[in-house]
Each structure stands twice: as C-alpha cells, then as structure tokens.
Amino acid sequence: MMRVAVLTAALVSGAALMSLEMAGFRLVQPEFGSDIIVWGSLISVFLGGLAVGALVGGRLADRRPALWKLGAIFVAGGAVALAIPLYADAVLDWMFPGEGAPLPSDWDQAATDDGGLVVYLPPDLRWPTLGAGLLLFLVPSVLLGMVTPYAAKLLIHTMPHLGRGVGNVSGVSTVGAILGTLGTAFYLVAWMGTRWLLVSNGLVLVGLGVLLGVLDVAVRSRGARE
C-alpha cells in the first residue's frame, strides 16, 4: 500500500507540474505574448523551482520522513495553485513593462505629426516576464520539486535497493509529466480554460495530500494494533 501511494504521488506531482507550466504559458500570453523570451523565462522558473525543491526535499526527507509530511507538501502546493488565479491579474499588470513606441498601425499618423521616420521598439519583456513567472510559479514548482526526493526516501527501505527506488520514482514522475503535458495541451485547456485548469490542479493536489495523510494515520493505527 505504501509503495502504491508513493508512486501515485510521484505520478501526480509530475503531471501537475507540467500542467501548471502549460497553464502558465496560457496565463501570461495575453499580456506578454508568446515570444521565445516568454517561453524561456517560464521554463527557467520551473526548472529553478525544481532544483531548489530537490535540495530542500532531500534535506527534509532525511529528517524522520512520513507519508503525512509528503501529503502536507501536496496540500501546500495545491493551496498555492488555487490562489494563483486570485492574484495573477495584479501580478501581470504590475510586471508589464508598459507601452512601447507607436504600433505599426499608428506609424503614418506619427510620422505626419513628427515629420520624421518612426522606428518601432517593442518593450523589453525579458525581466518583466521572468519576474512575473517567479511571483506566480516559483513557490508551487519548489513544492512539487520536493516530492521526488521525498517519495524516493519513503520508497527505499534498504540500501541495496537505492538505485531501483530512485529510478522507479523518477521514471513514474516523468511519465506523469508526459501525461500532464499531453493531457493539458490536447484536452484540458480547451475543456476548462486556463484559470479553471489552475484551480483543478490545486484541488487534485490538496485532495491527494489529504488522502496521503489519512493513509498515514491508517497505517500507523494498524501497526499499533499489530
């Protein structure tokens, strides 16, 4: 039962992470567009969050790991995902770099008014996009990044099985990431829209976290009776 619960957690965390990343692109697109700068900024935020999460999760996993603590990580990540739609507009408005030079549709009028050549210089999106990504998605990506090392610690009971346990968790998490990517891109965004997709991810994470906590209590109770 423990093995199934841990591998399920790894699968769901991978799927949720990629689903949040895909939703993140859709969330910022109306404000910042879909330039490669936008993609690069958000991907970097999620990768950075995964790196920090792996470091933090590994340290926490060495301190009396428990299934309910893994559930708490899921609940925290789900709560943050649920909150993103509440403050996303404020973050995007605050980080948007403002209006650039006149748009091409305004060039003729601008040239007439100024009597010279108009050169369109779009606003610099590099740091505003990166800042928006950090404010919106760094925390949930860190929390979900903590799942893999923590799950591996729970799964591994003897050192000779260390490689197998880490490989199982990593493989299942990657499969979840693929499912989350394809499912979001092919179906979920069209069915739910961006904001409801964020909410749905949050609900799934919170629900799984609660179930892991309940399972931990049940396992401990059965062990005490035996």
C-alpha positions, 0 to 999 in steps of 0.5 A, a space after each residue: 500500500 505504501 509503495 502504491 501511494 508513493 508512486 501515485 504521488 510521484 505520478 501526480 506531482 509530475 503531471 501537475 507540474 507540467 500542467 501548471 507550466 502549460 497553464 502558465 504559458 496560457 496565463 501570461 500570453 495575453 499580456 506578454 505574448 508568446 515570444 521565445 523570451 516568454 517561453 524561456 523565462 517560464 521554463 527557467 522558473 520551473 526548472 529553478 523551482 525544481 532544483 531548489 525543491 530537490 535540495 530542500 526535499 532531500 534535506 527534509 526527507 532525511 529528517 524522520 520522513 512520513 507519508 503525512 509530511 509528503 501529503 502536507 507538501 501536496 496540500 501546500 502546493 495545491 493551496 498555492 495553485 488555487 490562489 494563483 488565479 486570485 492574484 495573477 491579474 495584479 501580478 501581470 499588470 504590475 510586471 508589464 513593462 508598459 507601452 512601447 513606441 507607436 504600433 505599426 498601425 499608428 506609424 503614418 499618423 506619427 510620422 505626419 505629426 513628427 515629420 520624421 521616420 518612426 522606428 518601432 521598439 517593442 518593450 523589453 519583456 525579458 525581466 518583466 516576464 521572468 519576474 512575473 513567472 517567479 511571483 506566480 510559479 516559483 513557490 508551487 514548482 519548489 513544492 512539487 520539486 520536493 516530492 521526488 526526493 521525498 517519495 524516493 526516501 519513503 520508497 527505499 527501505 534498504 540500501 541495496 535497493 537505492 538505485 531501483 527506488 530512485 529510478 522507479 520514482 523518477 521514471 513514474 514522475 516523468 511519465 506523469 509529466 508526459 501525461 500532464 503535458 499531453 493531457 493539458 495541451 490536447 484536452 484540458 485547456 480547451 475543456 476548462 480554460 486556463 484559470 479553471 485548469 489552475 484551480 483543478 490542479 490545486 484541488 487534485 493536489 490538496 485532495 491527494 495530500 489529504 488522502 496521503 495523510 489519512 493513509 498515514 494515520 491508517 497505517 500507523 493505527 494498524 501497526 499499533 494494533 499489530 
